[in-house]
Amino acid sequence: MLVTVQQPIRSAFTYKSSAMQVVKGIDLSGRVAIVTGGYGGIGLETVKALSAAGATVLVPARRIEAARTAIGKLPNVELGTLDLMDPASIDAFAGNFLKSNRPLHMLINSAGIMYPPLQRDKRGYESQFSTNHLGHFQLTARLLPALKQANGARVIAVSSRAQREGGIIWGDIHFERSEYTPRLAYAQSKTANSLFAVELDGLAKKYSIRAFAVHPGLVPTTGIGRFSGNGGGMAMNMINKLGLIRLRNLIAAMKAGFNRTAYDYYKTIGQGASTQTWAATTAELDGTGGVFLEDNNIAIAVAADSKSRFGVRPWAIDKLQAERLWKLSEEMTGVTFEL
């Protein structure tokens, strides 16, 4: 198989497209998907789209009652218990799924946390790296037999344009010696998501498993930046300040005539869910993988010092760094992939 080039294609969809528009006309009957974070924000919208297209969707949740309320009466949706910071919980969820002897056609690793105060899992690992990357690394490894069984599975790692703000902090990933900076820790975890997709695709495509990293877009209503304490705090104040600036830019852009290349722009939850839904379902990506996506297209590769708000930075798609992170993740989790 040829290596997929990190450059846009002629996609049928744009940054304005919604998840429901992406699956219109697609029949996913008989297909099985797992969507982490599938009971809120863009994860829930992804579940709705896949369910509407006929797929059976499993939603792993740390808070089952909250998930049950959010899912409501959506057809073909099943719930399970999962805590991405608890290795035993990950193994239990994956084990229960494997017992069903079902293939897994789509694994969308959409759950994530953003800008929390310093927290660590029981192993001492920083919470954003643990939840956003290591938890999904272990989950994917445990579900590998079902992904192989699908004979054409796709794994979607939901990253972020935050990858542009920094790569892996190789000397101190868990902030054990340096001052903890929530923003840098988040950027690191999102770069890790992208590197994971690069290496997984390279290793697993011989089993017809393809992997993609996705930037959903700026979706201010998902609640991912909720960590603050007393409804405020430095992290949330920073997010609110940035949101106000972006909103002013958006208003100015609309008055001047919208220019996508010059301004930030917000997305609805439906639009934010579209790229990961597209990555999991579209025939436009058949035979491709290991690339970073945004706005329902393959993103452009930009230089490390680029000032562009778009595109993927070199450290997020570097094959040598992807291999290094993979080996380190195996050591941290004690989990290996049978590839």
C-alpha positions in Angstrom: 0.0 0.0 0.0 1.2 3.5 -0.8 1.8 6.0 1.9 -0.9 8.6 2.1 0.3 12.1 1.3 -0.5 14.8 3.9 -2.3 17.1 1.5 -6.0 17.9 0.8 -8.2 15.9 -1.5 -11.3 16.9 -3.4 -13.7 16.1 -0.6 -17.4 16.3 -1.1 -17.7 18.0 2.3 -16.5 21.3 3.9 -16.0 22.9 7.2 -19.7 23.8 7.1 -20.9 20.2 6.8 -22.6 18.4 9.7 -22.2 14.8 10.9 -25.8 14.0 9.7 -24.9 15.4 6.2 -21.8 13.3 6.1 -23.8 10.0 6.6 -26.7 10.9 4.4 -27.1 8.1 1.9 -24.7 5.8 3.7 -26.1 2.4 5.0 -24.2 1.2 8.0 -26.5 -1.7 8.8 -24.5 -4.6 10.2 -21.6 -2.3 11.2 -20.4 -1.9 14.8 -18.8 1.2 16.3 -17.4 2.2 19.6 -17.4 5.9 20.4 -15.6 7.0 23.6 -17.0 10.2 25.0 -20.2 9.3 23.1 -22.6 10.7 25.7 -21.8 14.4 25.4 -20.6 17.0 22.9 -19.3 15.9 19.5 -19.1 12.3 20.7 -22.9 12.2 21.3 -23.5 13.9 17.9 -21.3 11.2 16.3 -23.3 8.5 18.0 -26.5 10.0 16.7 -25.2 10.1 13.1 -23.9 6.6 13.1 -27.1 5.3 14.7 -29.2 7.1 12.2 -27.2 5.4 9.4 -28.0 2.0 10.9 -24.8 1.2 12.8 -24.8 -0.5 16.2 -23.0 1.9 18.5 -21.4 1.1 21.9 -20.9 4.0 24.2 -18.5 3.4 27.1 -19.1 5.7 30.0 -17.6 6.5 33.4 -21.0 7.9 34.5 -23.5 5.4 33.3 -26.6 7.2 34.5 -25.5 10.4 32.8 -24.9 8.4 29.6 -28.3 6.7 29.8 -30.0 10.1 30.1 -28.0 11.6 27.2 -28.5 8.6 24.9 -32.3 8.5 25.6 -34.1 6.3 23.1 -31.5 6.3 20.3 -31.9 3.1 18.4 -29.0 0.5 18.2 -27.0 2.1 21.0 -25.5 0.1 23.9 -23.8 1.4 27.1 -20.8 0.0 28.9 -18.6 1.1 31.8 -15.2 2.6 31.2 -12.7 4.9 33.0 -9.8 5.8 30.7 -7.6 6.5 33.7 -8.2 3.0 35.1 -6.3 0.2 33.3 -8.5 -2.5 34.9 -11.6 -0.7 33.7 -10.3 -0.6 30.2 -9.5 -4.3 30.2 -12.9 -5.1 31.6 -14.8 -3.1 28.9 -12.7 -4.5 26.1 -13.0 -8.0 27.4 -16.8 -7.8 27.6 -16.9 -6.6 24.0 -14.7 -9.4 22.8 -16.9 -12.0 24.5 -19.7 -10.9 22.1 -17.6 -12.1 19.2 -18.6 -9.1 17.1 -16.3 -7.4 14.6 -15.5 -3.8 15.3 -15.7 -1.7 12.2 -15.2 1.8 13.7 -13.4 2.8 16.9 -13.7 6.5 17.5 -11.5 7.6 20.4 -13.4 10.9 21.1 -13.3 11.2 24.9 -10.9 13.8 26.3 -10.2 16.3 29.0 -8.7 19.8 28.6 -6.8 22.1 30.9 -7.5 20.5 34.3 -5.5 21.3 37.3 -2.6 18.9 37.9 -4.0 15.5 38.5 -2.4 12.0 38.3 -3.7 8.5 37.8 -2.7 5.7 40.2 0.5 5.2 38.3 1.5 8.8 38.7 0.8 9.7 35.1 -0.4 13.2 34.3 -4.2 13.1 33.7 -4.4 14.6 30.2 -1.7 12.3 28.8 -3.2 9.4 30.7 -6.8 10.0 29.6 -6.4 11.4 26.1 -3.6 9.2 24.9 -2.6 6.2 27.1 -6.1 5.2 27.9 -7.0 5.1 24.2 -3.7 3.4 23.4 -4.6 0.5 25.8 -8.2 0.4 24.7 -7.3 0.0 21.0 -4.7 -2.7 21.8 -7.3 -4.7 23.7 -9.9 -4.4 21.0 -7.4 -5.3 18.2 -8.9 -8.8 17.7 -12.3 -7.3 16.9 -10.7 -4.7 14.6 -8.9 -7.4 12.7 -12.1 -9.4 12.4 -13.9 -6.4 10.7 -11.6 -6.8 7.7 -11.6 -3.1 7.0 -11.8 -1.3 10.3 -11.0 2.4 10.9 -9.6 3.9 14.1 -10.1 7.6 14.7 -7.9 9.5 17.2 -9.6 12.8 18.0 -6.8 15.2 18.2 -6.9 19.0 18.1 -5.3 22.0 16.4 -3.6 22.4 19.8 -0.9 20.1 18.3 0.5 23.3 16.8 1.4 24.6 20.3 3.9 21.9 21.2 5.0 18.3 20.8 5.9 15.6 23.2 7.9 16.8 26.2 10.3 13.9 26.0 12.3 14.8 29.1 9.4 15.3 31.4 6.1 14.0 29.9 4.3 13.8 33.3 5.6 17.2 34.7 7.5 15.5 37.5 10.4 18.0 37.4 9.0 21.1 35.6 6.1 23.3 36.5 2.8 21.9 35.3 1.2 24.0 32.5 -2.3 22.8 31.6 -2.1 24.2 28.1 1.2 22.5 27.2 0.1 19.2 28.7 -3.1 19.4 26.6 -1.0 20.2 23.4 1.3 17.3 24.2 -1.7 14.8 24.6 -3.2 16.0 21.3 0.2 15.6 19.5 0.3 12.1 21.0 -3.1 11.3 19.5 -1.8 12.3 16.1 1.4 10.3 16.4 -0.6 7.3 17.6 -2.6 7.4 14.4 0.5 7.6 12.3 2.2 4.6 13.9 -1.0 2.5 14.2 -1.8 2.9 10.5 1.7 1.9 9.5 1.6 -1.2 11.7 -2.0 -2.3 11.2 -2.8 -1.6 7.6 -1.7 -5.1 6.7 -4.8 -6.2 8.5 -6.9 -3.6 6.6 -7.0 -1.4 9.7 -6.5 2.3 8.9 -6.1 5.1 11.4 -6.6 8.8 11.2 -6.2 11.8 13.5 -8.8 14.5 13.5 -9.1 18.1 14.5 -12.9 18.7 15.1 -12.7 22.5 15.0 -13.6 25.2 17.5 -16.8 24.1 19.2 -17.4 26.3 22.2 -20.5 24.5 23.5 -19.0 21.0 24.2 -18.0 21.7 27.8 -14.6 20.1 27.4 -12.9 23.1 29.1 -15.1 22.8 32.3 -12.2 22.3 34.8 -12.1 25.4 36.9 -13.5 25.1 40.4 -16.1 27.5 41.7 -17.3 28.1 38.1 -14.1 30.0 37.3 -10.4 29.7 37.8 -7.5 30.6 35.6 -8.0 27.9 32.9 -11.7 28.8 32.4 -11.0 32.5 32.5 -8.4 32.0 29.8 -10.8 30.0 27.7 -13.5 32.6 28.1 -11.1 35.4 27.2 -10.0 33.6 24.1 -13.6 32.9 23.2 -14.5 36.5 23.4 -11.6 37.5 21.1 -12.7 34.8 18.6 -16.3 35.9 18.8 -15.2 39.5 18.0 -13.1 38.3 15.1 -16.0 36.3 13.8 -18.4 39.3 13.9 -15.8 41.4 12.2 -15.3 38.7 9.5 -19.1 38.4 8.9 -19.4 42.2 8.5 -16.4 42.3 6.1 -17.3 39.2 4.1 -16.2 35.9 5.6 -12.6 35.0 4.9 -11.8 31.5 6.1 -8.1 31.9 5.7 -7.8 34.9 7.9 -10.2 34.3 10.8 -11.0 31.7 13.4 -14.5 30.4 13.2 -16.8 28.5 15.6 -18.6 25.3 14.7 -21.9 23.9 15.9 -21.7 20.5 17.7 -23.0 18.9 14.5 -20.3 20.5 12.4 -17.6 19.6 15.0 -18.6 16.0 14.9 -18.5 15.8 11.1 -14.8 15.2 10.5 -14.5 12.3 12.8 -17.8 10.8 11.4 -16.5 11.4 7.9 -13.2 9.7 8.7 -14.9 6.7 10.0 -17.4 6.3 7.2 -16.4 7.9 3.9 -15.4 6.0 0.8 -13.3 9.1 -0.1 -10.6 7.8 2.3 -10.6 4.2 1.1 -7.0 3.0 0.8 -5.6 5.9 2.8 -4.5 6.4 6.4 -2.0 7.7 8.9 -2.8 11.4 8.2 -4.2 14.3 10.1 -7.7 15.6 9.1 -9.6 18.8 9.5 -12.7 20.3 8.0 -13.7 17.0 6.3 -10.4 16.8 4.4 -6.8 15.9 4.8 -5.1 18.8 6.4 -2.1 20.6 4.8 1.3 20.0 6.3 2.8 23.3 7.5 6.2 24.3 8.8 7.1 24.2 12.5 7.2 28.1 12.6 4.0 28.6 10.5 1.6 31.2 11.9 -1.3 29.6 10.2 -4.3 28.5 12.3 -4.7 25.6 10.0 -2.6 22.5 9.1 -0.6 20.0 11.0 2.9 20.7 12.4 5.9 18.4 11.6 6.2 17.0 15.1 2.6 15.7 15.0 3.2 13.5 11.9 6.8 12.6 12.3 7.3 8.9 11.8 10.4 8.6 14.0 8.6 10.4 16.9 5.5 8.2 16.3 7.7 5.1 16.7 9.4 6.5 19.8 6.1 7.4 21.4 4.6 3.9 20.6 7.5 2.1 22.4 7.2 4.5 25.3 3.5 4.0 25.5 4.0 0.2 25.6 6.4 0.6 28.5 4.0 3.0 30.4 1.0 0.8 30.0 2.5 -2.6 29.9 0.4 -3.3 26.9 1.6 -4.5 23.5 -0.2 -4.8 20.1 -0.3 -8.2 18.4 0.6 -6.8 15.0 
